[in-house]
Amino acid sequence: MKDSFFRSMTWLHTWVGLLTCWIIYTIFFAGTVSFFRDEINLWNQPAIHNVQAQTDRVAAQRQQIIKGFDYLNQHAANSPSWRITLPEERIPYLVYGYAKPKEPGQRRSQFVNTQLNPNTMQELAPFVETKGGNFFYRLHYQLYYLDAITGRWVVCFASFFMLLAIISGLVIHKRIFKDMFTFRRNKGVRSWLDAHNLSSVLALPFHLMITYTGIITLIFMLFPYPVLTNYDNGIRGFFNEVSPNNNVTNKAQGSADMLSINTILDQVYTKWPDADITRVQVSKPNMAASTVTVLVSPKKALRDQAPRLLFSGATGELVAQTDDELSNSKALYESLNSMHTGRFATPLLRWLYVLGGIAGCVMIASGCIMWAKRIRERNKGKASFGLQLVEGLNLATIMGLPLATCAFFIANRLLSPTLAERADKEVAAFFLAWCVVAVMALLKRDRLQWRVMASINALACLSIPAINALTTQGNIVSYLLNKQWALFIFDALFLLFSILFLVQTEKLRTASSASKKTANSSTNHKRRQKA
């Protein structure tokens, strides 16, 4: 019975892992990159490279908001909504934005944003159109070109398979503590198994947490029935109760002058004396039904939704607010969402998230390669269509995603700033590079092809800091001297990955040479025996 259960769990672990491993790898890869979403946004916008972080950022917020209201009243008095986005620790610039009236058939209003240097209050050079880190964030949780709902369903099913693979892997792992310190080099399939075990065990708590909480983030799509049963308006009714809503002022008619924002800010600072305001949103400005929503950073609290206060813009009355004390169920949901996104993370903890994500990528990649090598050895070098497909998908995914990422950043620097739909063309460069690798992988999947792709990836990674230095006013040396750590680390990481791909290229070359020598010696030995 015990052996039968063990074999069943082994079969389950193998197949639930293999069937979705390439989708899961993409999700892990994009999610890991997304932990530095703000830093990617910074690198993608050369206009803000020299904007220094404010030393008195929180103290300056009141004046920035007041000036923002004056600016928006002057330039967009009849706009349907305003938005003031204040600098944060990882976002150094200030934004005053307003919505244009909707065009017929338009789903959302187009926003016009003015970016300013918060230290000088001078308008910055025009931003280039780019999706930046938000592209990887969207790729992570709903894939990209798929319909949003379809993409999320695919991610959900892949996450369930991942959770099953982790649990079944834990059940069949007999030497979990010993494998934390075991890695045998140059042992063929055994080395790949050690890499799979080591990356699995060392980051096991992270893998369990990030997979389970990822499912929780989409829990209302997976299990909507309790909400549909208890609320007349279904999920919308639930979120209207959870979030502050505009039930008080939305029936008011006619125009009305906006109350001084100072009056509203006095109430905010009375409630939260140390408030770190992240955004101020105004709906229907200069109307009797206007509302002013003030969002405050939760700082290190395990809350996914930012605390907020909602005021009447005409009277200054507090209309609604988020709960100061969450119920047990709401606190659990908020904390699980916050743990998945890592929004509360300090720089050190964010790096631990990234290392956990890299370990997840290594775990998935090593498992895929190990399976293919085992089957090839079992078939004595003969490859069925299924094995060829797996080997091709391994090469396309594991080597294609890094090259596609490089293509995305190279396109960001080389595409003209005035190019129409420029952001979409950056994304197109990503998927085009990935498709090229996929076609190459399906045509040829041997060790030489892996070596070629490693060489190309090394060159692509090396080109990013080089192209950045040629197309902007900064480079990795100036970033280091000026203590622009986010930009320096960005370029340094690509240099590091370039070195790692060069090492991989050399390893594949020496392994190929060793295989040829072994094959030649075996052939010569057979010839001597025949002679």
N, C-alpha and C positions, 0 to 999 in steps of 0.2 A: 504493500500500500504506500509506504514511504517512497520507494523508488518510482512508483507510478506517479505520485504527486510531484516529485522532483522533475521527472521528465515532462509532465504537463506544464509546469511552471517554466521550464527551459524552452519548450516549444512556444509558449505564450510570449515570453520575453523576446525571443528571436523574431517572431513574425509581427508582433505589434510594433516592435522597433523598426524592422526593415520596411514595412509597408508605407510608413509615413516619415521615414528618417530624413528625407531631403526637404520636405516641407518644414519639419521641426528644426532642421539645421538653419533654414532660412529665417525662421521665427527667432531662434536664439541669436543668430548673427545680427539681424536688424535690431533686436531688442538690446543687445549689448552695445551696439553703436548708439542707440537712442539715449543711453544714460548720459551721453555727452551732447545731447541735442542743442543746448544753449551755446556750447563752445563751437559746434559746427556752424550754427547760425552766425556766430561772431566771425569765424574764419571766412565764411562765404560772402561777407559784406566788408570789403576793404574800406568803405567809408567810415567805419567805426573802429578800425584797428588802433588808432591813436587816441581814442577817447579813454581818459583815465577814470577809474572808479572813484566815486566821491568818498571823501573821508568822513563827511558829516551827512551821509545819504538820508538817513531817517529824519534828521533835524530840518533838512531842506524841503521836505515833502509838502508842507503846508503852502509855502510860497510858490512851488511848482504847480500845485493844483489851482491856486488863485490865478496865476498867470495863464494857466490853461483855459480856465473859464473865460477870462477876458479875450484870449485869442479866438476861441471857438465862437463866442458871442459876436465877435467882429467879422469872422470869416464864414460862419455857418449858422447864422441865427435861425434859419428855417429848415435846418437839417432834421431828419427824423430821429437821429441819435448821435451822441458824442461819446468819445472814449479817451480817457487820459491814462496811459500806461507808464508807470513810474519805474525808474531804474531799480534793479535788484542786484544782489551780490554777483550774479553771473550774467546779468544783462545791463551794460553800462550806460545805455542811452535812454532818453525821454521821448515819448511819442504823444502828440496831440492828433487825434483822428476824428473824422466825422463821416457819416454815411450820406451818399447821394440818394436822391429819391429813386425808387425802383422804376425800371423801365418795364413796359408791358411784357409779360411772360418771364420776367426775371425772378428767380427764386429768392435771392438774397441781395441786399443793397451792396453796392460797391463802396468800399471805404477809401477815403483819401487821408493818407497819413503824412504828418510832418515830423521828421526825426530831428531832435536837438541834442547838442552837447550839454548835459546838465551842469557842467562846471562854468560854462560861459553863456549858456542859454542862446547860443548861436545855432542857426539851422545847419545841419550837416549836408554834405554832398548827397545827391540823389542815390538811393539804394538801387542795387541791381535786382532784377526779378529772379528770385530763387526760392525753392522750397526748403533748402537747407536741411537741418536735422529733422524737420517735421516729415520729410519724405521717408526716412528710415523708421520713424515712429509709426507712420501710417502703414508702411510695408510690414511692420512687426505684428500689428493686431488685426489687419483686415486685408493683407496682401495689397496689391495696388490696382491693377487694371480690372480686377473683378468688381462687381457690384458690392457695395459696402456690406449689405446683409449677407450675401453669399460668401464673401471673404471671411466674415466673422464666424460663420458656421464652419467653414473649412478649418479655421484656426481652433475653434472649439473642439472639433473631432480630433484634430491632431494633438491637442493638449490632453484629451482623455487618453489617447493612445500612449502619449509620453508618460502620463501618470501610471498607467498599467505597466509600462516597461520598467519604470523605476521601482515600483512595488514588487513586481515579479523578479527583477534583478536582485533586489534586496533579499528575497526569499531564497533564491538559489545560490547566493554568495556565501560560501562556507568559510572563507578565510578573510573576512572583511577587514579585520585589523591588520593582519599580516600583509594584505595587498596595499595598505597605505604606504608601505616602505619597500615595495618590490617592483623593480623594473629591470628586465634583462635585455640588454642591447644586442642587436644583430642576431636575433633568434627567430627571424621570420614571423610566422603567425603568433608565436608565443610573445614576441615583443609587442605586437598590436593588441593582444589580449591584456598584457600588463598595462599598456597605455590606457586602454578602455577602463580597466579596473581602477587604476590610480586616479584618473580624472573623475570617475564616478564616485569613489569613496571620499576623496578629499573634499569635494564640494557637495556631498549628498544632502546636507540640510538646506543649502541654497537651492539645489535642483527641486527638492520637494516643495519648498516654500514658493519658488517662482512659478512652478507649474500649477500648483493648487490655487494660488492667489490669482493667476492668470485666468483660470476658469471662473473664479468668483467675480472678476471684473465684468464678465458677460452673463452673470447668473440670471438676470431678468429676461434675457433672450432665451436662455436654456429652460428656465422654470418660471414662466410668467403667471402660472395659474393662481398662486396665493394672492398676488396683486390684482389680477383680473377679477377674482372672486370678491375681494374686500373693497374695491374702489369702483365707483360708477364710471369714471373716465379711464379705467384701466391703469396702465403704467403712467400715463400722463397725470392722472389724478394723484398717484403715489408721489411723483416727483414734485407736484405742486404743493403737497403737504410737507415734504422734506425741505424744499428750498423756499426761501422768502418769496412771496408772490404779491402781485399788485392788485389785490381785490378791493382796496380802499379807494385808490385814486383813479382807477381806470374808467369810472363812470362820469368823471368830471368833464364838463364841456367848455369850449371856448379857449381863448388865449389868456395867458397870465404871465407877468414878469417872473423870472427866476429869483428866488430868495438868495441873498448873499451866501456864497458857499462857506464863508467863515462861520455862519451860524450852524451849519450842518457839521463842519469840522469840529466845532466846539463840543458838540454832542458826542462825536466819535472819540475825541480825546478824553472826554469825561468818563466814558465807559471803558476805554482801553488807553490809559495814559502813555503806554510804550508802543502804541500801534505802529506797525510797519506796513503802511498802505501800499498795495501792489497795483491797484487799478480803481478808477472812478468811472462809472458808466452812467450816462444820462439818457433816458428815454423820453421822447417827445419834449425837447427843451422849449421853454417859453410858452408852454401850454398849461392849462389848469390840471391836466392829467399827467404832468411830467413827474418822473421819479429819478432820484439820484441813488445809485447803489455804490457803496464803498466796500471794497474787498480788502481784507487784511491778511497778511501772511500768517499761516499757522505755525511758522518757525519749525521747531523740531517735534511738534505734536503729531501723533499718528492720526491725522485727519486728511482725507482726500479732498474734501470740499473746503475751500477757503472760507473762514468766518466772514460774514458780511452783514451790513446794516442797510436797510432800504428806507429812504425818506421821500416824502412828498417834496417835489422841487418848488412848488408854489408856496407851501406853508411851513416847510421844515419839520413837519410832524413825522415821527418814526412810525413807519407803516408796518414793517416786518423785520425779522432778524433770524439768523441761524440760532439753533439752540446752544446755550452755553454748556449745558450738561447733556450729553447724549444718552439715550436709552442703551441698554446692554446690547440689543440686536443692532442698533444703528452704529454704536461704537465698534462692534466687531466688524461690520461691513466696511466702515470707513478705514479702520486700521488695516484690514486685509488689502484693500485697494491701495492704501498708502504704502504698504510694504512692497507691493508689486512694482509700483512706479518709482519708488525711492525718492520721492520729492523732498522728504525730510532729511535726506542723507547729507552728512558733512562730507568734505572732499575725501577724507580717508575711507569712509564707508562707501562712497560712490565708487572708489577704486576697487574696493572689495566686491561690490556688485559686478564690476567689469571683469575682474578676475574669475568670479563665479560663472559669468556668461562665457568667457573664453574656455573655462574647464568644460562647460556644457557642450560647446562646439567640438572640442577635442574628443569628448566622450562619444558624441554622435558620429563624428567622422571616423574615429578608430573602429567603432562597431561596424560601420558600413564596409570599411576596407577589410576588416578581419573576416567578415562573412564571405566576401567575394574570394579572398585568398584561400580560405578553407575549402570552399566548393571547388575551386580550380585545382587544388592539391588532391582532393578526393577524386576528381575526374581525370587526374594525371595530365593536366594541361589542356584538356579539351573543354571548350566553352559552348554551352548551350545558348539559345537566344536570350533566355532569362538572365543568365550570368553576364552576357555581353551588355544587356540593358542596364543591369545594376552597376557594372564597372563604368559604363558611359555616364550614368547619372552621378556616380561618385565623383568622377573627374569634373563634370560640368558644374556641380554644386560646390564642391570643396575648393576648386581652383578658379571657378567662374565668378563667384561672389566677390572675392578680393579684387579681381581685375575690373569687375563692373563698378565697384566702389571707387576705384582709382579713376575710371572713366567719368564718373559723376563729378568728381572734384576737378579733374582736368577740364571738363566742359565748363564748369563754373568760371574758370580763369580765362579760357580761350574764346568763349562765345561773346559776341558783341553785346555791350550793355543795352543797346537800343533794339536788339533783335525782338521781333514779335513772339509772344508765347515762349519766352526764353526759359522759364522754369520748366515747362513741359519738355523742352528740348534737352535739358540736363537729365531729366528722368529717362528720356528716350535713349540718351547716350549710355546710361546705366544698363538698360535692358538689351540694347543692341550689342554691347560688349559681351553680356552674359549669353545671348543667343549665339554669337560667333563661337564662343568656347563650347557651348552645347553641341553645335554642329560638328566641330572638330573632334569632340569627345565621342560622339556617336560613330564617326568614321574610323577613329583610331584611339585605342585606349591603353596602349602598352606603356612600359616604363619610360621609353623615349618621349612619349607625348606628355607624361607627367613632368619630365625634366624640361621640356620646351616651355610648358606652361609656367613652371617655377621660375624660369629665366625671364619670361615676359612679365610676370608679376613683380619680380625684383626690379626690373627696369621701370615699370609703371609706378611702383612705390617711390623709387628714387626720383622720378620726374616731377612728382607733386611739389616738394619743397623747392626744386629748381625752377619750375614754371612759376611758382608763387613769387620767388625772388625776382624773376624777369618781368612780371606783369604788375607788381605792386611796389610800394616804396619800402617794404620791409623784407627781412629774410631771417633765417634761423639765428644768425649771429646777432643781429640788431634786436631781435626779440629777447635774447638772453641778456644783452647789455642793458636793455630798457626794462627788464623784469616784466615783460609781457608773457606771463607764464602759460596762459591758455594757448596762445599762438605758438609759443616755443614748443610746448609739449605736443601739439598737433603735428608740426613738422618733424619733430624728433621721433614720434611714433612711426611715421612713414619711413624714416631712415632705418629705424630698428627692424620694421617688417621687411624692408629691402634686404637687409643683412640676413635675416632669417630665411628668406626665399633663396638667397645665394648659397647659404649653407645647405638648404634642401637640394638645390641643383647639384652641388658637389657630392652630396651623399648619394643621390641617384646615379651620378656618373660613376662613382667608385663601385657602387653596387652592381651597375651594369657591367663594368669591367671585370669584376669578380665572377659574375655569372658566366661571362664569355670564357674566362680562363677555366672555370670548372667544366663548362661544356666541351671546350677543346681538349682538356686533359682526359675527360671521359671518352671522347671520340678516339683519341690516340691510344688509350688503354684497350678499347675494343679492337682497334686495328692490330695492335700487337698480339692480342689473343688469337685473332683470325690467322695472323702470320705464323 
